[in-house]
Amino acid sequence: MPRPTKDLKQLARAHTSAAIKTLIGIMNQPKAPAAARIAASNSILERGWGKSVQPHAGEDGEGPVEIKVIETIIVDPKNQGR
């Protein structure tokens, strides 16, 4: 995915205050759907505190992720024994 240009970042950052106010308005709106209120709340928390750490689990869903390294060594048969 291409990175946003500097101008696009500046434009988006110029609207940060309005965007946060909008999220807070949705979060505090009792008649808004619960999913919208939760999404707004999560967005506000992530911007203020960062995303929570997601632990990685193995294929069985438990335990640590097993990392396997496959290494290929190419040997020149003319240089064997040197």
N, CA and C atoms as a LAMMPS dump frame, in Angstrom:
ITEM: TIMESTEP
0
ITEM: NUMBER OF ATOMS
246
ITEM: BOX BOUNDS ff ff ff
-5.0000000000000000e+02 5.0000000000000000e+02
-5.0000000000000000e+02 5.0000000000000000e+02
-5.0000000000000000e+02 5.0000000000000000e+02
ITEM: ATOMS id mol type element x y z
1 1 1 N 0.852 -1.172 0
2 1 2 C 0 0 0
3 1 3 C 0.893 1.229 0
4 2 1 N 0.657 2.172 -0.901
5 2 2 C 1.499 3.365 -0.949
6 2 3 C 1.323 4.234 0.286
7 3 1 N 2.398 4.877 0.679
8 3 2 C 2.352 5.766 1.837
9 3 3 C 1.671 7.08 1.446
10 4 1 N 0.918 7.66 2.39
11 4 2 C 0.274 8.946 2.087
12 4 3 C 1.328 10.037 1.851
13 5 1 N 1.006 10.932 0.953
14 5 2 C 1.931 12.03 0.7
15 5 3 C 1.924 12.976 1.894
16 6 1 N 2.956 13.789 1.972
17 6 2 C 3.078 14.744 3.076
18 6 3 C 1.879 15.697 3.106
19 7 1 N 1.423 16.126 1.928
20 7 2 C 0.274 17.041 1.866
21 7 3 C -0.988 16.388 2.41
22 8 1 N -1.181 15.097 2.086
23 8 2 C -2.362 14.38 2.561
24 8 3 C -2.316 14.225 4.079
25 9 1 N -1.14 13.916 4.608
26 9 2 C -0.992 13.797 6.069
27 9 3 C -1.301 15.127 6.741
28 10 1 N -0.774 16.218 6.178
29 10 2 C -1.021 17.539 6.762
30 10 3 C -2.504 17.88 6.729
31 11 1 N -3.171 17.55 5.63
32 11 2 C -4.603 17.819 5.503
33 11 3 C -5.379 17.028 6.547
34 12 1 N -5.052 15.743 6.68
35 12 2 C -5.744 14.905 7.658
36 12 3 C -5.499 15.409 9.076
37 13 1 N -4.262 15.779 9.373
38 13 2 C -3.929 16.26 10.72
39 13 3 C -4.616 17.58 11.034
40 14 1 N -4.895 18.365 10.012
41 14 2 C -5.588 19.635 10.224
42 14 3 C -7.018 19.414 10.72
43 15 1 N -7.561 18.222 10.476
44 15 2 C -8.935 17.904 10.878
45 15 3 C -8.99 16.992 12.104
46 16 1 N -7.884 16.821 12.775
47 16 2 C -7.834 15.924 13.933
48 16 3 C -8.827 16.324 15.008
49 17 1 N -8.855 17.577 15.358
50 17 2 C -9.736 18.046 16.427
51 17 3 C -11.208 17.771 16.089
52 18 1 N -11.606 18.088 14.861
53 18 2 C -12.998 17.851 14.446
54 18 3 C -13.316 16.353 14.441
55 19 1 N -12.364 15.543 14
56 19 2 C -12.584 14.1 13.955
57 19 3 C -12.753 13.528 15.359
58 20 1 N -11.923 13.968 16.283
59 20 2 C -12.027 13.493 17.671
60 20 3 C -13.365 13.945 18.269
61 21 1 N -13.753 15.187 18.009
62 21 2 C -15.05 15.677 18.512
63 21 3 C -16.197 14.849 17.947
64 22 1 N -16.103 14.465 16.666
65 22 2 C -17.137 13.641 16.046
66 22 3 C -17.195 12.268 16.718
67 23 1 N -16.03 11.666 16.94
68 23 2 C -15.987 10.361 17.61
69 23 3 C -16.576 10.446 19.013
70 24 1 N -16.241 11.508 19.729
71 24 2 C -16.782 11.687 21.086
72 24 3 C -18.298 11.865 21.03
73 25 1 N -18.771 12.619 20.031
74 25 2 C -20.22 12.805 19.875
75 25 3 C -20.939 11.486 19.626
76 26 1 N -20.363 10.641 18.767
77 26 2 C -20.969 9.325 18.497
78 26 3 C -20.924 8.462 19.75
79 27 1 N -19.796 8.46 20.427
80 27 2 C -19.635 7.661 21.636
81 27 3 C -20.664 8.047 22.7
82 28 1 N -20.956 9.329 22.822
83 28 2 C -21.861 9.829 23.857
84 28 3 C -23.324 9.877 23.432
85 29 1 N -23.636 9.475 22.196
86 29 2 C -25.004 9.531 21.693
87 29 3 C -25.758 8.257 22.092
88 30 1 N -26.672 8.343 23.078
89 30 2 C -27.386 7.145 23.528
90 30 3 C -28.191 6.455 22.437
91 31 1 N -28.663 7.214 21.44
92 31 2 C -29.481 6.616 20.383
93 31 3 C -28.647 6.009 19.251
94 32 1 N -27.345 6.227 19.271
95 32 2 C -26.479 5.644 18.239
96 32 3 C -26.4 4.139 18.452
97 33 1 N -26.256 3.374 17.366
98 33 2 C -26.121 1.922 17.52
99 33 3 C -24.917 1.583 18.405
100 34 1 N -25.069 0.528 19.178
101 34 2 C -23.999 0.121 20.094
102 34 3 C -22.683 -0.098 19.339
103 35 1 N -22.755 -0.698 18.151
104 35 2 C -21.537 -0.964 17.377
105 35 3 C -20.807 0.336 17.03
106 36 1 N -21.558 1.375 16.702
107 36 2 C -20.953 2.665 16.37
108 36 3 C -20.323 3.295 17.61
109 37 1 N -20.993 3.184 18.745
110 37 2 C -20.463 3.742 19.996
111 37 3 C -19.192 3.019 20.402
112 38 1 N -19.179 1.692 20.251
113 38 2 C -17.99 0.915 20.593
114 38 3 C -16.837 1.254 19.655
115 39 1 N -17.118 1.334 18.36
116 39 2 C -16.08 1.671 17.387
117 39 3 C -15.494 3.052 17.676
118 40 1 N -16.335 4.002 17.984
119 40 2 C -15.857 5.351 18.304
120 40 3 C -15.011 5.327 19.573
121 41 1 N -15.47 4.598 20.583
122 41 2 C -14.717 4.5 21.841
123 41 3 C -13.344 3.879 21.609
124 42 1 N -13.314 2.791 20.833
125 42 2 C -12.037 2.136 20.541
126 42 3 C -11.101 3.06 19.776
127 43 1 N -11.641 3.797 18.816
128 43 2 C -10.806 4.722 18.047
129 43 3 C -10.189 5.79 18.938
130 44 1 N -10.978 6.309 19.861
131 44 2 C -10.475 7.335 20.774
132 44 3 C -9.383 6.75 21.67
133 45 1 N -9.63 5.575 22.23
134 45 2 C -8.638 4.95 23.105
135 45 3 C -7.345 4.636 22.357
136 46 1 N -7.45 4.115 21.137
137 46 2 C -6.256 3.783 20.37
138 46 3 C -5.443 5.021 20.022
139 47 1 N -6.103 6.113 19.764
140 47 2 C -5.372 7.337 19.446
141 47 3 C -4.694 7.917 20.68
142 48 1 N -5.319 7.734 21.834
143 48 2 C -4.739 8.276 23.061
144 48 3 C -3.711 7.373 23.712
145 49 1 N -3.918 6.051 23.599
146 49 2 C -3.072 5.099 24.328
147 49 3 C -2.369 4.091 23.442
148 50 1 N -2.683 4.066 22.157
149 50 2 C -2.105 3.069 21.246
150 50 3 C -2.925 1.793 21.294
151 51 1 N -2.697 0.93 20.307
152 51 2 C -3.424 -0.334 20.261
153 51 3 C -2.884 -1.259 21.339
154 52 1 N -3.774 -2.081 21.882
155 52 2 C -3.344 -3.018 22.909
156 52 3 C -2.488 -4.106 22.282
157 53 1 N -1.598 -4.668 23.073
158 53 2 C -0.7 -5.71 22.607
159 53 3 C -1.512 -6.976 22.342
160 54 1 N -1.297 -7.575 21.197
161 54 2 C -1.987 -8.804 20.831
162 54 3 C -1.001 -9.965 20.952
163 55 1 N -1.229 -10.874 21.894
164 55 2 C -0.317 -12.009 22.008
165 55 3 C -0.477 -12.944 20.812
166 56 1 N 0.606 -13.566 20.424
167 56 2 C 0.575 -14.52 19.327
168 56 3 C 0.459 -15.919 19.906
169 57 1 N -0.38 -16.739 19.301
170 57 2 C -0.557 -18.112 19.745
171 57 3 C -0.26 -19.053 18.591
172 58 1 N 0.081 -20.281 18.934
173 58 2 C 0.365 -21.294 17.928
174 58 3 C -0.881 -21.681 17.163
175 59 1 N -0.721 -22.637 16.244
176 59 2 C -1.84 -23.062 15.401
177 59 3 C -3.007 -23.621 16.205
178 60 1 N -2.715 -24.226 17.362
179 60 2 C -3.771 -24.793 18.189
180 60 3 C -4.479 -23.73 19.021
181 61 1 N -4.023 -22.47 18.9
182 61 2 C -4.629 -21.38 19.647
183 61 3 C -4.053 -21.217 21.038
184 62 1 N -3.158 -22.106 21.401
185 62 2 C -2.537 -22.042 22.725
186 62 3 C -1.022 -22.087 22.576
187 63 1 N -0.362 -21.615 23.579
188 63 2 C 1.094 -21.693 23.592
189 63 3 C 1.731 -20.714 22.633
190 64 1 N 3.047 -20.644 22.674
191 64 2 C 3.756 -19.684 21.819
192 64 3 C 3.779 -20.135 20.363
193 65 1 N 4.049 -19.186 19.501
194 65 2 C 4.172 -19.479 18.08
195 65 3 C 5.514 -20.172 17.87
196 66 1 N 5.485 -21.259 17.113
197 66 2 C 6.72 -21.974 16.81
198 66 3 C 7.261 -21.436 15.494
199 67 1 N 8.499 -21.005 15.517
200 67 2 C 9.128 -20.466 14.315
201 67 3 C 10.17 -21.467 13.841
202 68 1 N 10.043 -21.864 12.592
203 68 2 C 10.991 -22.796 12.004
204 68 3 C 11.797 -22.058 10.955
205 69 1 N 13.094 -22.314 10.941
206 69 2 C 13.978 -21.688 9.972
207 69 3 C 14.474 -22.771 9.029
208 70 1 N 14.316 -22.529 7.756
209 70 2 C 14.831 -23.446 6.742
210 70 3 C 16.017 -22.761 6.084
211 71 1 N 17.143 -23.436 6.103
212 71 2 C 18.358 -22.845 5.566
213 71 3 C 18.836 -23.707 4.411
214 72 1 N 19.184 -23.082 3.325
215 72 2 C 19.731 -23.783 2.168
216 72 3 C 21.192 -23.407 2.032
217 73 1 N 22.045 -24.432 1.988
218 73 2 C 23.478 -24.201 1.812
219 73 3 C 23.878 -24.813 0.48
220 74 1 N 24.42 -24.003 -0.381
221 74 2 C 24.864 -24.481 -1.69
222 74 3 C 26.359 -24.74 -1.592
223 75 1 N 26.747 -25.965 -1.918
224 75 2 C 28.144 -26.366 -1.822
225 75 3 C 28.673 -26.614 -3.229
226 76 1 N 29.783 -26.026 -3.517
227 76 2 C 30.443 -26.266 -4.8
228 76 3 C 31.216 -27.578 -4.681
229 77 1 N 30.832 -28.598 -5.465
230 77 2 C 31.499 -29.9 -5.322
231 77 3 C 32.998 -29.83 -5.621
232 78 1 N 33.438 -28.856 -6.388
233 78 2 C 34.872 -28.727 -6.696
234 78 3 C 35.662 -28.275 -5.469
235 79 1 N 35.015 -27.579 -4.523
236 79 2 C 35.719 -27.037 -3.374
237 79 3 C 35.479 -27.851 -2.097
238 80 1 N 34.917 -29.031 -2.216
239 80 2 C 34.701 -29.854 -1.027
240 80 3 C 36.032 -30.34 -0.484
241 81 1 N 36.144 -30.344 0.795
242 81 2 C 37.368 -30.808 1.44
243 81 3 C 38.401 -29.709 1.6
244 82 1 N 38.147 -28.548 1.154
245 82 2 C 39.11 -27.448 1.316
246 82 3 C 38.751 -26.629 2.528
